[in-house]
Amino acid sequence: MPPKHGSLFKKNPIASWVNARILKDHAKRVAFAENEERRQALRYISQNTQLPQLQRLKAQLELNAMHCHTRPTQIKNRCVMAGKGQGVFRDFRMARFQFRLNALAGNIPGVKKASW
């Protein structure tokens, strides 16, 4: 049976369990990656004092017109398993509880429970 209403049945771009927060975070990361080079070039032009003022102003206006998801400050470290935004280990991109569950299950290579 073909999918109805294409927007409702889009293919999931992420392999793990997904909620709306994870999808939004993924969309922000994709938008940032696509526009990072252009944004850096515009920032360089707008901050270069040796260029003409009009050229710098045009670069600044174009930079301000870009979508907010292209800014690096919009990206938040979220747990890839549960979508939590707090208590996330950067190295593993997992929340504390998910990290504990996966470590005890042996799903994370090189991590074992410490005992002393």
N, CA, C and O atoms as a GROMACS GRO file, in nm:
protein
  464
    1MET      N    1   0.084  -0.118   0.000
    1MET     CA    2   0.000   0.000   0.000
    1MET      C    3   0.089   0.124   0.000
    1MET      O    4   0.175   0.137   0.087
    2PRO      N    5   0.071   0.216  -0.095
    2PRO     CA    6   0.155   0.336  -0.100
    2PRO      C    7   0.123   0.429   0.016
    2PRO      O    8   0.008   0.435   0.062
    3PRO      N    9   0.223   0.501   0.063
    3PRO     CA   10   0.199   0.591   0.177
    3PRO      C   11   0.106   0.706   0.138
    3PRO      O   12   0.118   0.762   0.028
    4LYS      N   13   0.016   0.740   0.228
    4LYS     CA   14  -0.075   0.852   0.207
    4LYS      C   15  -0.016   0.975   0.274
    4LYS      O   16   0.052   0.966   0.376
    5HIS      N   17  -0.043   1.090   0.215
    5HIS     CA   18   0.002   1.217   0.272
    5HIS      C   19   0.150   1.209   0.307
    5HIS      O   20   0.186   1.188   0.423
    6GLY      N   21   0.234   1.226   0.207
    6GLY     CA   22   0.379   1.209   0.219
    6GLY      C   23   0.441   1.268   0.344
    6GLY      O   24   0.538   1.211   0.395
    7SER      N   25   0.389   1.380   0.396
    7SER     CA   26   0.451   1.440   0.513
    7SER      C   27   0.431   1.357   0.639
    7SER      O   28   0.510   1.366   0.733
    8LEU      N   29   0.325   1.275   0.643
    8LEU     CA   30   0.300   1.195   0.761
    8LEU      C   31   0.387   1.070   0.767
    8LEU      O   32   0.413   1.017   0.875
    9PHE      N   33   0.432   1.023   0.652
    9PHE     CA   34   0.505   0.897   0.646
    9PHE      C   35   0.646   0.916   0.594
    9PHE      O   36   0.693   0.835   0.513
   10LYS      N   37   0.714   1.019   0.636
   10LYS     CA   38   0.851   1.043   0.591
   10LYS      C   39   0.944   0.939   0.650
   10LYS      O   40   0.922   0.889   0.761
   11LYS      N   41   1.048   0.906   0.574
   11LYS     CA   42   1.148   0.812   0.623
   11LYS      C   43   1.228   0.877   0.733
   11LYS      O   44   1.269   0.993   0.721
   12ASN      N   45   1.251   0.804   0.838
   12ASN     CA   46   1.323   0.855   0.954
   12ASN      C   47   1.471   0.869   0.922
   12ASN      O   48   1.534   0.770   0.884
   13PRO      N   49   1.530   0.991   0.934
   13PRO     CA   50   1.671   1.010   0.902
   13PRO      C   51   1.766   0.957   1.009
   13PRO      O   52   1.887   0.950   0.986
   14ILE      N   53   1.713   0.920   1.124
   14ILE     CA   54   1.796   0.875   1.236
   14ILE      C   55   1.761   0.729   1.263
   14ILE      O   56   1.645   0.690   1.252
   15ALA      N   57   1.860   0.649   1.299
   15ALA     CA   58   1.838   0.506   1.314
   15ALA      C   59   1.776   0.467   1.448
   15ALA      O   60   1.716   0.360   1.457
   16SER      N   61   1.789   0.549   1.551
   16SER     CA   62   1.742   0.510   1.684
   16SER      C   63   1.596   0.549   1.706
   16SER      O   64   1.530   0.603   1.616
   17TRP      N   65   1.547   0.522   1.826
   17TRP     CA   66   1.412   0.560   1.864
   17TRP      C   67   1.401   0.712   1.859
   17TRP      O   68   1.495   0.781   1.898
   18VAL      N   69   1.290   0.764   1.812
   18VAL     CA   70   1.282   0.906   1.784
   18VAL      C   71   1.160   0.969   1.850
   18VAL      O   72   1.051   0.911   1.852
   19ASN      N   73   1.181   1.088   1.904
   19ASN     CA   74   1.068   1.172   1.943
   19ASN      C   75   1.085   1.307   1.876
   19ASN      O   76   1.183   1.328   1.805
   20ALA      N   77   0.994   1.398   1.898
   20ALA     CA   78   0.995   1.525   1.827
   20ALA      C   79   1.119   1.608   1.857
   20ALA      O   80   1.171   1.678   1.770
   21ARG      N   81   1.167   1.599   1.981
   21ARG     CA   82   1.287   1.677   2.018
   21ARG      C   83   1.410   1.631   1.941
   21ARG      O   84   1.490   1.712   1.897
   22ILE      N   85   1.423   1.500   1.926
   22ILE     CA   86   1.538   1.446   1.854
   22ILE      C   87   1.531   1.485   1.707
   22ILE      O   88   1.633   1.521   1.647
   23LEU      N   89   1.412   1.478   1.648
   23LEU     CA   90   1.397   1.518   1.508
   23LEU      C   91   1.430   1.665   1.488
   23LEU      O   92   1.496   1.701   1.390
   24LYS      N   93   1.386   1.750   1.579
   24LYS     CA   94   1.414   1.893   1.568
   24LYS      C   95   1.563   1.920   1.583
   24LYS      O   96   1.620   2.002   1.510
   25ASP      N   97   1.627   1.852   1.677
   25ASP     CA   98   1.770   1.868   1.696
   25ASP      C   99   1.846   1.821   1.572
   25ASP      O  100   1.943   1.884   1.531
   26HIS      N  101   1.802   1.710   1.514
   26HIS     CA  102   1.868   1.659   1.393
   26HIS      C  103   1.852   1.759   1.278
   26HIS      O  104   1.947   1.782   1.203
   27ALA      N  105   1.734   1.818   1.264
   27ALA     CA  106   1.711   1.917   1.158
   27ALA      C  107   1.800   2.039   1.177
   27ALA      O  108   1.852   2.093   1.080
   28LYS      N  109   1.819   2.081   1.302
   28LYS     CA  110   1.907   2.195   1.330
   28LYS      C  111   2.052   2.162   1.294
   28LYS      O  112   2.122   2.245   1.238
   29ARG      N  113   2.095   2.040   1.328
   29ARG     CA  114   2.232   2.000   1.296
   29ARG      C  115   2.256   1.994   1.145
   29ARG      O  116   2.362   2.033   1.096
   30VAL      N  117   2.157   1.944   1.072
   30VAL     CA  118   2.169   1.936   0.926
   30VAL      C  119   2.174   2.077   0.866
   30VAL      O  120   2.257   2.104   0.779
   31ALA      N  121   2.085   2.166   0.912
   31ALA     CA  122   2.082   2.303   0.861
   31ALA      C  123   2.213   2.375   0.892
   31ALA      O  124   2.265   2.449   0.808
   32PHE      N  125   2.267   2.354   1.011
   32PHE     CA  126   2.394   2.416   1.047
   32PHE      C  127   2.507   2.365   0.959
   32PHE      O  128   2.589   2.444   0.911
   33ALA      N  129   2.513   2.234   0.936
   33ALA     CA  130   2.619   2.176   0.854
   33ALA      C  131   2.612   2.225   0.709
   33ALA      O  132   2.716   2.248   0.646
   34GLU      N  133   2.491   2.242   0.657
   34GLU     CA  134   2.476   2.287   0.519
   34GLU      C  135   2.518   2.433   0.502
   34GLU      O  136   2.567   2.470   0.395
   35ASN      N  137   2.500   2.515   0.603
   35ASN     CA  138   2.523   2.659   0.592
   35ASN      C  139   2.646   2.709   0.666
   35ASN      O  140   2.670   2.830   0.669
   36GLU      N  141   2.722   2.621   0.724
   36GLU     CA  142   2.835   2.664   0.807
   36GLU      C  143   2.939   2.742   0.727
   36GLU      O  144   2.986   2.847   0.772
   37GLU      N  145   2.975   2.693   0.611
   37GLU     CA  146   3.078   2.760   0.530
   37GLU      C  147   3.032   2.899   0.485
   37GLU      O  148   3.109   2.995   0.492
   38ARG      N  149   2.908   2.909   0.440
   38ARG     CA  150   2.853   3.038   0.396
   38ARG      C  151   2.847   3.137   0.512
   38ARG      O  152   2.882   3.254   0.497
   39ARG      N  153   2.804   3.089   0.628
   39ARG     CA  154   2.795   3.175   0.745
   39ARG      C  155   2.933   3.227   0.787
   39ARG      O  156   2.947   3.344   0.821
   40GLN      N  157   3.034   3.141   0.785
   40GLN     CA  158   3.169   3.184   0.822
   40GLN      C  159   3.223   3.288   0.724
   40GLN      O  160   3.289   3.384   0.764
   41ALA      N  161   3.194   3.268   0.596
   41ALA     CA  162   3.239   3.365   0.495
   41ALA      C  163   3.173   3.501   0.517
   41ALA      O  164   3.239   3.605   0.509
   42LEU      N  165   3.043   3.500   0.543
   42LEU     CA  166   2.973   3.627   0.567
   42LEU      C  167   3.022   3.695   0.694
   42LEU      O  168   3.034   3.817   0.699
   43ARG      N  169   3.050   3.617   0.797
   43ARG     CA  170   3.102   3.676   0.921
   43ARG      C  171   3.240   3.739   0.897
   43ARG      O  172   3.269   3.847   0.949
   44TYR      N  173   3.323   3.671   0.818
   44TYR     CA  174   3.456   3.725   0.789
   44TYR      C  175   3.443   3.857   0.712
   44TYR      O  176   3.513   3.953   0.743
   45ILE      N  177   3.354   3.860   0.613
   45ILE     CA  178   3.336   3.982   0.533
   45ILE      C  179   3.282   4.095   0.620
   45ILE      O  180   3.329   4.208   0.609
   46SER      N  181   3.185   4.066   0.705
   46SER     CA  182   3.124   4.171   0.785
   46SER      C  183   3.218   4.226   0.893
   46SER      O  184   3.202   4.340   0.937
   47GLN      N  185   3.315   4.147   0.935
   47GLN     CA  186   3.407   4.191   1.040
   47GLN      C  187   3.540   4.246   0.988
   47GLN      O  188   3.620   4.299   1.064
   48ASN      N  189   3.562   4.234   0.858
   48ASN     CA  190   3.687   4.281   0.799
   48ASN      C  191   3.679   4.432   0.778
   48ASN      O  192   3.601   4.480   0.696
   49THR      N  193   3.758   4.508   0.852
   49THR     CA  194   3.752   4.654   0.846
   49THR      C  195   3.820   4.712   0.724
   49THR      O  196   3.806   4.831   0.696
   50GLN      N  197   3.895   4.632   0.650
   50GLN     CA  198   3.962   4.682   0.530
   50GLN      C  199   3.872   4.682   0.407
   50GLN      O  200   3.908   4.740   0.304
   51LEU      N  201   3.758   4.618   0.415
   51LEU     CA  202   3.662   4.616   0.304
   51LEU      C  203   3.575   4.740   0.308
   51LEU      O  204   3.563   4.804   0.412
   52PRO      N  205   3.512   4.775   0.195
   52PRO     CA  206   3.423   4.892   0.194
   52PRO      C  207   3.302   4.872   0.287
   52PRO      O  208   3.255   4.760   0.306
   53GLN      N  209   3.255   4.981   0.342
   53GLN     CA  210   3.146   4.976   0.440
   53GLN      C  211   3.019   4.916   0.379
   53GLN      O  212   2.948   4.842   0.447
   54LEU      N  213   2.989   4.948   0.253
   54LEU     CA  214   2.868   4.897   0.188
   54LEU      C  215   2.873   4.745   0.174
   54LEU      O  216   2.773   4.677   0.195
   55GLN      N  217   2.988   4.693   0.137
   55GLN     CA  218   3.003   4.548   0.123
   55GLN      C  219   2.988   4.478   0.259
   55GLN      O  220   2.926   4.372   0.268
   56ARG      N  221   3.043   4.538   0.361
   56ARG     CA  222   3.030   4.481   0.495
   56ARG      C  223   2.885   4.483   0.542
   56ARG      O  224   2.838   4.389   0.605
   57LEU      N  225   2.814   4.592   0.512
   57LEU     CA  226   2.674   4.605   0.550
   57LEU      C  227   2.588   4.501   0.479
   57LEU      O  228   2.500   4.441   0.540
   58LYS      N  229   2.613   4.478   0.350
   58LYS     CA  230   2.537   4.377   0.275
   58LYS      C  231   2.560   4.237   0.333
   58LYS      O  232   2.467   4.158   0.344
   59ALA      N  233   2.685   4.209   0.370
   59ALA     CA  234   2.716   4.078   0.429
   59ALA      C  235   2.645   4.062   0.564
   59ALA      O  236   2.595   3.954   0.595
   60GLN      N  237   2.641   4.169   0.643
   60GLN     CA  238   2.575   4.163   0.773
   60GLN      C  239   2.424   4.144   0.757
   60GLN      O  240   2.363   4.069   0.833
   61LEU      N  241   2.365   4.212   0.660
   61LEU     CA  242   2.222   4.196   0.636
   61LEU      C  243   2.189   4.056   0.588
   61LEU      O  244   2.088   3.998   0.629
   62GLU      N  245   2.272   4.001   0.502
   62GLU     CA  246   2.250   3.864   0.456
   62GLU      C  247   2.267   3.763   0.570
   62GLU      O  248   2.195   3.664   0.578
   63LEU      N  249   2.363   3.791   0.656
   63LEU     CA  250   2.385   3.705   0.772
   63LEU      C  251   2.264   3.709   0.866
   63LEU      O  252   2.223   3.606   0.920
   64ASN      N  253   2.208   3.828   0.886
   64ASN     CA  254   2.090   3.841   0.972
   64ASN      C  255   1.966   3.778   0.910
   64ASN      O  256   1.874   3.738   0.982
   65ALA      N  257   1.962   3.769   0.778
   65ALA     CA  258   1.846   3.712   0.710
   65ALA      C  259   1.847   3.560   0.709
   65ALA      O  260   1.745   3.497   0.679
   66MET      N  261   1.960   3.499   0.742
   66MET     CA  262   1.967   3.353   0.743
   66MET      C  263   1.879   3.297   0.855
   66MET      O  264   1.855   3.363   0.956
   67HIS      N  265   1.832   3.175   0.835
   67HIS     CA  266   1.744   3.111   0.933
   67HIS      C  267   1.817   3.090   1.064
   67HIS      O  268   1.939   3.070   1.066
   68CYS      N  269   1.744   3.093   1.174
   68CYS     CA  270   1.806   3.082   1.306
   68CYS      C  271   1.868   2.944   1.329
   68CYS      O  272   1.960   2.931   1.409
   69HIS      N  273   1.819   2.839   1.259
   69HIS     CA  274   1.875   2.705   1.279
   69HIS      C  275   2.015   2.690   1.221
   69HIS      O  276   2.081   2.589   1.243
   70THR      N  277   2.061   2.790   1.146
   70THR     CA  278   2.196   2.783   1.090
   70THR      C  279   2.301   2.832   1.190
   70THR      O  280   2.421   2.827   1.161
   71ARG      N  281   2.257   2.880   1.305
   71ARG     CA  282   2.351   2.930   1.406
   71ARG      C  283   2.401   2.814   1.493
   71ARG      O  284   2.324   2.724   1.527
   72PRO      N  285   2.528   2.816   1.529
   72PRO     CA  286   2.580   2.706   1.612
   72PRO      C  287   2.523   2.708   1.755
   72PRO      O  288   2.523   2.604   1.822
   73THR      N  289   2.475   2.822   1.802
   73THR     CA  290   2.421   2.828   1.937
   73THR      C  291   2.284   2.760   1.949
   73THR      O  292   2.237   2.735   2.060
   74GLN      N  293   2.222   2.731   1.837
   74GLN     CA  294   2.090   2.666   1.839
   74GLN      C  295   2.100   2.517   1.865
   74GLN      O  296   2.002   2.453   1.903
   75ILE      N  297   2.219   2.461   1.846
   75ILE     CA  298   2.237   2.317   1.862
   75ILE      C  299   2.256   2.286   2.010
   75ILE      O  300   2.339   2.346   2.078
   76LYS      N  301   2.178   2.191   2.059
   76LYS     CA  302   2.186   2.151   2.200
   76LYS      C  303   2.226   2.005   2.205
   76LYS      O  304   2.179   1.924   2.124
   77ASN      N  305   2.311   1.971   2.300
   77ASN     CA  306   2.348   1.831   2.316
   77ASN      C  307   2.230   1.757   2.377
   77ASN      O  308   2.191   1.782   2.492
   78ARG      N  309   2.174   1.666   2.300
   78ARG     CA  310   2.060   1.587   2.344
   78ARG      C  311   2.097   1.440   2.344
   78ARG      O  312   2.182   1.395   2.267
   79CYS      N  313   2.031   1.366   2.432
   79CYS     CA  314   2.050   1.222   2.437
   79CYS      C  315   1.992   1.161   2.310
   79CYS      O  316   1.877   1.188   2.274
   80VAL      N  317   2.071   1.079   2.242
   80VAL     CA  318   2.023   1.017   2.119
   80VAL      C  319   1.926   0.904   2.148
   80VAL      O  320   1.853   0.862   2.058
   81MET      N  321   1.922   0.856   2.270
   81MET     CA  322   1.833   0.746   2.304
   81MET      C  323   1.696   0.796   2.350
   81MET      O  324   1.593   0.745   2.306
   82ALA      N  325   1.694   0.896   2.438
   82ALA     CA  326   1.568   0.939   2.498
   82ALA      C  327   1.530   1.082   2.462
   82ALA      O  328   1.415   1.121   2.483
   83GLY      N  329   1.621   1.161   2.409
   83GLY     CA  330   1.590   1.298   2.374
   83GLY      C  331   1.604   1.396   2.489
   83GLY      O  332   1.567   1.513   2.474
   84LYS      N  333   1.656   1.352   2.604
   84LYS     CA  334   1.672   1.442   2.718
   84LYS      C  335   1.776   1.548   2.686
   84LYS      O  336   1.872   1.523   2.613
   85GLY      N  337   1.755   1.668   2.740
   85GLY     CA  338   1.846   1.777   2.715
   85GLY      C  339   1.939   1.807   2.830
   85GLY      O  340   2.030   1.889   2.816
   86GLN      N  341   1.918   1.743   2.944
   86GLN     CA  342   2.005   1.768   3.059
   86GLN      C  343   2.071   1.639   3.103
   86GLN      O  344   2.017   1.530   3.082
   87GLY      N  345   2.188   1.652   3.162
   87GLY     CA  346   2.260   1.535   3.211
   87GLY      C  347   2.312   1.448   3.099
   87GLY      O  348   2.308   1.325   3.109
   88VAL      N  349   2.360   1.509   2.991
   88VAL     CA  350   2.406   1.435   2.874
   88VAL      C  351   2.559   1.432   2.873
   88VAL      O  352   2.623   1.537   2.881
   89PHE      N  353   2.616   1.312   2.862
   89PHE     CA  354   2.760   1.298   2.848
   89PHE      C  355   2.798   1.328   2.704
   89PHE      O  356   2.745   1.266   2.612
   90ARG      N  357   2.888   1.424   2.683
   90ARG     CA  358   2.926   1.464   2.548
   90ARG      C  359   2.990   1.352   2.469
   90ARG      O  360   2.961   1.334   2.350
   91ASP      N  361   3.077   1.276   2.534
   91ASP     CA  362   3.151   1.172   2.463
   91ASP      C  363   3.061   1.064   2.407
   91ASP      O  364   3.090   1.007   2.302
   92PHE      N  365   2.952   1.035   2.476
   92PHE     CA  366   2.864   0.926   2.436
   92PHE      C  367   2.731   0.973   2.380
   92PHE      O  368   2.656   0.895   2.322
   93ARG      N  369   2.700   1.103   2.396
   93ARG     CA  370   2.573   1.162   2.355
   93ARG      C  371   2.455   1.085   2.414
   93ARG      O  372   2.355   1.059   2.347
   94MET      N  373   2.469   1.050   2.542
   94MET     CA  374   2.364   0.980   2.614
   94MET      C  375   2.342   1.046   2.749
   94MET      O  376   2.434   1.098   2.810
   95ALA      N  377   2.216   1.041   2.794
   95ALA     CA  378   2.185   1.090   2.927
   95ALA      C  379   2.242   0.994   3.031
   95ALA      O  380   2.275   0.880   2.999
   96ARG      N  381   2.253   1.040   3.153
   96ARG     CA  382   2.315   0.959   3.258
   96ARG      C  383   2.246   0.825   3.275
   96ARG      O  384   2.312   0.721   3.285
   97PHE      N  385   2.113   0.827   3.278
   97PHE     CA  386   2.039   0.703   3.301
   97PHE      C  387   2.057   0.605   3.184
   97PHE      O  388   2.077   0.486   3.205
   98GLN      N  389   2.048   0.657   3.062
   98GLN     CA  390   2.066   0.572   2.944
   98GLN      C  391   2.209   0.518   2.938
   98GLN      O  392   2.231   0.403   2.899
   99PHE      N  393   2.305   0.601   2.978
   99PHE     CA  394   2.443   0.556   2.981
   99PHE      C  395   2.460   0.441   3.079
   99PHE      O  396   2.527   0.342   3.050
  100ARG      N  397   2.397   0.456   3.195
  100ARG     CA  398   2.407   0.351   3.298
  100ARG      C  399   2.346   0.221   3.249
  100ARG      O  400   2.404   0.114   3.265
  101LEU      N  401   2.227   0.230   3.190
  101LEU     CA  402   2.161   0.109   3.140
  101LEU      C  403   2.244   0.040   3.032
  101LEU      O  404   2.260  -0.083   3.034
  102ASN      N  405   2.296   0.117   2.938
  102ASN     CA  406   2.374   0.059   2.828
  102ASN      C  407   2.508   0.007   2.876
  102ASN      O  408   2.557  -0.094   2.825
  103ALA      N  409   2.569   0.075   2.972
  103ALA     CA  410   2.698   0.028   3.025
  103ALA      C  411   2.680  -0.104   3.100
  103ALA      O  412   2.761  -0.196   3.085
  104LEU      N  413   2.577  -0.113   3.182
  104LEU     CA  414   2.553  -0.237   3.256
  104LEU      C  415   2.516  -0.352   3.163
  104LEU      O  416   2.546  -0.468   3.192
  105ALA      N  417   2.450  -0.321   3.052
  105ALA     CA  418   2.413  -0.425   2.956
  105ALA      C  419   2.531  -0.464   2.867
  105ALA      O  420   2.523  -0.562   2.793
  106GLY      N  421   2.640  -0.387   2.874
  106GLY     CA  422   2.758  -0.418   2.793
  106GLY      C  423   2.749  -0.368   2.650
  106GLY      O  424   2.819  -0.419   2.563
  107ASN      N  425   2.663  -0.269   2.624
  107ASN     CA  426   2.644  -0.216   2.489
  107ASN      C  427   2.746  -0.111   2.450
  107ASN      O  428   2.757  -0.076   2.333
  108ILE      N  429   2.822  -0.059   2.547
  108ILE     CA  430   2.919   0.046   2.519
  108ILE      C  431   3.058  -0.016   2.531
  108ILE      O  432   3.099  -0.054   2.641
  109PRO      N  433   3.133  -0.027   2.421
  109PRO     CA  434   3.265  -0.089   2.427
  109PRO      C  435   3.363  -0.009   2.513
  109PRO      O  436   3.367   0.114   2.506
  110GLY      N  437   3.439  -0.080   2.593
  110GLY     CA  438   3.542  -0.017   2.675
  110GLY      C  439   3.492   0.040   2.805
  110GLY      O  440   3.570   0.097   2.881
  111VAL      N  441   3.363   0.027   2.834
  111VAL     CA  442   3.306   0.081   2.958
  111VAL      C  443   3.260  -0.036   3.045
  111VAL      O  444   3.185  -0.123   3.000
  112LYS      N  445   3.306  -0.035   3.169
  112LYS     CA  446   3.259  -0.138   3.262
  112LYS      C  447   3.237  -0.071   3.397
  112LYS      O  448   3.287   0.038   3.423
  113LYS      N  449   3.164  -0.139   3.481
  113LYS     CA  450   3.133  -0.083   3.612
  113LYS      C  451   3.259  -0.087   3.699
  113LYS      O  452   3.329  -0.188   3.706
  114ALA      N  453   3.285   0.025   3.763
  114ALA     CA  454   3.401   0.032   3.852
  114ALA      C  455   3.364  -0.022   3.988
  114ALA      O  456   3.254   0.000   4.037
  115SER      N  457   3.457  -0.093   4.049
  115SER     CA  458   3.435  -0.143   4.185
  115SER      C  459   3.563  -0.122   4.262
  115SER      O  460   3.673  -0.146   4.211
  116TRP      N  461   3.550  -0.077   4.383
  116TRP     CA  462   3.667  -0.053   4.466
  116TRP      C  463   3.639  -0.092   4.607
  116TRP      O  464   3.726  -0.079   4.693
   0.00000   0.00000   0.00000
